[in-house]
Amino acid sequence: MKKTPLIVVVTAVAFLFVGYYAGRRTLASTPTSTVATGHRIARDTFDQVKNEGRVIVGIGQEAAPFGYRDNGELVGYDVDIARAVVKRLEVYIGRKISLEFKPVSDETRISWVQSGEVHMSLCHTNITRKRLANVDFTVPYGWDGKGVLYRNAGVKRDLAEFAGKSIGIKRSSSSEGEINAYFTAQGWALPVLKQFDNHAVGIQALMDGQIDGFTDDNSIIINTAMLAGHKVGPGGVLAVTDTPYSPTFFGIGVPENDSKWRDTLNYCLHDLWLSGEFQTIYDKWFGPKSMCPIPLKDHKMEPFVQG
């Protein structure tokens, strides 16, 4: 039998040792907040927040009444909900937590949750199946519908009248797929959709006659228009179609496959509901005295049974 030279054996053993050591170093340097689950990475955000004593919340700042600047101050429904949730979160974490808001846009509100740039995101985000393919969501903490905003000539307009018409939408909004699906189901010609960088620019284009309508969540388009000085509704220069082409269920975006974190945030929302604090916040932004009243009606949270 031919003998293998000693130098070959030594070299092979050396390579095996280096490979093993490098593998150990890689595993050791892997953050404890991530666990491999097939082709996905599940984060342990709860423990990360607990260890750091800080939670980073992605918050929208361009869409009233959810998150916007009022004389430089960050205000809105999402802002108030985020603060209340984090305050309640301290009870479950067992320590004081500092809240850091990080501005997100429609373009980054999902991707930054995926990348870990933020621990959670509140940016008037509708829970859709397409988005659930990339992140998870809490139970809904807000409800709305989508109609079409149009120039008011004293006559109510129906959605069918916008078949084949030009309608503006906010870039990266789920409205594009939703309005096309609705019009297709009705057998109507699809609207010609034109994208805008923000709601204010799109609504101004509507006022200037560049488009026939503008669409997104009713609360956003109504608040944005009214903050710009355009009255919406009876006697106003603008109006919204009565029939929504899609419902909206707003959820807090969280990393995918991170059930402990998602469950804890659900418990926080449920606690706010049971204490009545949720209703106080909701009434502030969507109650009878708000710019866009949206009665809760049949919408409600159903807290999980303890036991």
N, C-alpha and C positions, 0 to 999 in steps of 0.2 A: 504493500500500500504506500502511495506517495504521501510524504509528510508535508504538512502546511508549514511554511517558514514561520519562525517565532515572531518576526517583525509584523507579519500580516495579522496574527492573532492579537498582538498588543494594540495595533492600530484599530482593529475592530472593537475591542473592548473600550478603547478610549472614546470612540465615536458613540458607543452605547451610553457611556457615562455622561458625556456632554449632552446628548439628547435627553437623557433622564433628568439631568440637573436643570436644563433649560425648561423642560416641562414643568418641573416643580416650581421654578421661579415664575412661570406664566400663571400657574394656578394660584400661587401665593399673592400675585399682584392683581388678581381678579377681584373687583369690588365685592364685598360681602352682600351688597344690596341687590346683586343680580344672580339669578339662578337659571341655568340652561333648561329649556323645556322644548325639546325637539329643535325646530328651526327658529324658535322665538326666544326672547329673553324676558323673563318675568322679574320685575323689580320688587324689592321689599321697601317700598316708599315709607311705610309706617315707621319702621325702625330707623330709616335714614333721617326722617324728620325728628324723631325722638332723640336720636343721638346728637343732631346738630342744633336742636332747639330753634329751628327756623323752617318756615314753609314758604316756598316761592309759588305765587299764584299768577298765572297768565291772565291778564284782564284787558278787555277791549276798551278803547278810549275814543272811538269814533262813531258810536251809535247810541243816541239817546232813545229810550230812557235807561238802557242797560249799563253803559259805561261811557262817560264823556266828560269834557272839561267845562266847568261853569265858573267863569272868572278865574281860571287857573286851577281850581279845586277839582279833584277827581271825584265824581259823584255818579250815582246810578243804582239801579236795582241789583245788577250783578255785584257791584262794589259792596252794597249793604249786606247781601247774602253771603259773600265771601268773608266779610269781617265777622258776621254772626257765626258762621260755620267754624272758622278758625278759633273763635272764643270757646265754642263748645268742644272743639277738638282737644283743647288743653286738658279737659276732664279725662278723655280716653287715653291721651298720651301720658298724662301724669306729671306734666311740668309746664312751665310758662313757655309760650312759643312766640317768636317774633314773626310778623307777617311782612313779606316783601312782595309788592306788586311789580310785575314785569309786563310792560305793554306788549300785547299781541294783536295781530291783525287777522282778518279772515283767512289770509294766506298762511299764517304761522300758528294759528290756534290749535291745529291738530299736530303738525310736524314737531312743534316744540314739546308737546307732551310725549311724543314718540322718542325724541332724542334725549329727554331728561332735562331739557333746559328749564322746564317748569314742572312742579309736582302735580299741579292740576290747572285746568283752564276754565274760566268763566267768561265767555265772549258770545252771548246770545246764540249758542250753538244748538241747532236742531239735531235731535238724535235720528240719524238715518242709517239704513243698512250699509250704505257705502262707507260711511264714516266708522261704523262698528267693525269694519274690516281692518282698521288701523289702530283704533283706541277703544277703550271701554267708557261707559258713562254711568253716572249715578242715576237714581230715580229722577224723574222730571221735577224741577223746582219752578217751572213756569210754563204757561200755555198761551198760544196765540193762533192766528190763522193768517193766510196770505191772500190778499186781494190786489187789485190794480188801482193805483192812484191816477186820477185823470183831471184835466181842466174842467171845472164845473161851469156848464152853460145853462144851468137851471133845470136840466133834465137828467134823471138818473140813467146811468149806463150799466148794462149787463156785461158779464164776461164774454158772451158770444159776440158782442160788438167789436172785440179786440182780435178776432180771428184775422190773421194776415196783416195785422197792424204792427207798428213798431213799438216795442216795449223795452224800457231800460231796466237793467238789473245790476246789482253790485257784483263786482268781480269776485270770484270764489264763493259765491252764494249757491246754496242747493236749489234756489228758485228755478234755475234753468231747467233742470231735469223734471222738477215737479210741475211746472206750468206746461211744459211740452207733453208730459204724460197725461195731464188732465184734458188738454185740448184734443189730443189724439183719441182719448176715450170717448169724447163727445162727438168725434167725427168732424171737427172744425179744422180749418187751415191753421197751421202753426204760426204763432206770432214771430215777427222778425225781431230777434233779441239783440240789444246793443249794450255792451258792458261799460261800466263806469268805475273809476277808482274808489269813489265813495258815494254815499247816499245824497249828500248835499249837492254835489256836481250833477248827479243824475236828475234830481228834482228841479234844479235850475234849468237843465236842458228841456224838461217838460214844460216849465213856465215859458221858455223861449220858443216853444213850438217845434223843437227839433225831434221830439218823439211824441207818440200818442198817449203813452202811459208809462208808469214806473212801478216796479213791484218789489216787494220783500215782505218781511213780517209787518203786519198792519201797524203795530205799536211803533216800530222804528220809522216807517215812512211818514206816519202822522206826526210824531214828535219832531222829526227832523224838519218837516215842512213848517210846522208851527213855530219852532225856534228860529226859523229863517224869516218869520213874519207873514207866512201864508196861511190864512185861516182855512181849515179843512172841515167840511160838513155843510149843513144848511146855511145858506147866506155867505158861504166862503168861496174862495177862488178855486179850491180843489175839493175833490170828493173821492171816496173809495168805493169800489164795487161791494155790494152787500154779501154776495156769495163767495166764500173762500175757495180757492182751487186746491188748497192743501192745508192741513192742520200743522201746528208747530209744537214740539215738545222739547223744551230747553233742559239740557243736562250738563252736569259738570264733567268735563273730559278728564279722564285718568289713564295712566299707562295700562296697556293690555295685559291680562293675566296677573293682575296684582289685586287679588280678591280681598286681602286683609285691609288694604288702603281704601278700596272702593266701598266695602262693607262699613268701615268706620265712618266714612263721609255720609253714607246713607243714614247711619244712626244719628249723626249730627243733624241732618235735615229733618229726620223724624222727630227728634227732640225739640227742634224749633217749632215744628207743627203742633206738637202736643202742648207746648208751653204758651202758644198764642203769639210768640214773637214773629213767626213767619207771616201770620196774617197782618200784623202791624206793618211789616216791611212791604208786603204786597199791596196793602191799601195805600201806602204812601205813594207808590209809583203807578198803580193801576186802579185805584179806588175811584169813587164818584167825582172827586175834586181834581183828579189828574188830567193831563192833556189827552190821554187815551184810555178811558175807563174800560176795563175788561173784567167783568164779573166772574168770579170763580165758577159759579154754577155747579156743574157736576164734577169739576176738577178738584181733586183732593189727594193728599198723601195718605197711604194706608200703612202705618208703622208696623214693622214686623213684630210678631209675638215674642215676648221675652220668656225664656224658659228652655 
